[in-house]
Amino acid sequence: MNIAVADEPRISSVQVTDDLITAHLVDGRVISVPLVWSWRLSQATAAQRNRFEIIGTGHGVHWPDIDEDISAEGMLFGTPARRPRQTA
């Protein structure tokens, strides 16, 4: 018996609410992370959050207005975006 399994998660669609970033994967899974995991998205307007591009054949999402990228793997492994260091 052969079973074909994709070795990398791929995103088919994304939704961003005031609380969550939700990705629908091509294999039927749905994953969500808190919006605050992306400080750029949490500070963005609703219009900026809704303007995104799925990149790398579904391996990630890019928000051009705020220069934010989130990968499917990052969402699955729980890797929040780090804020840049503030210099005095």
Secondary structure, 3 states (H helix, E strand, C coil): CCCCCCCCCCEEEEEECCCEEEEEECCCCEEEEEHHHCHHHHHCCHHHHHCCEEEHHHCEEEECCCCEEEEHHHHHHCCCCCCCCCCC
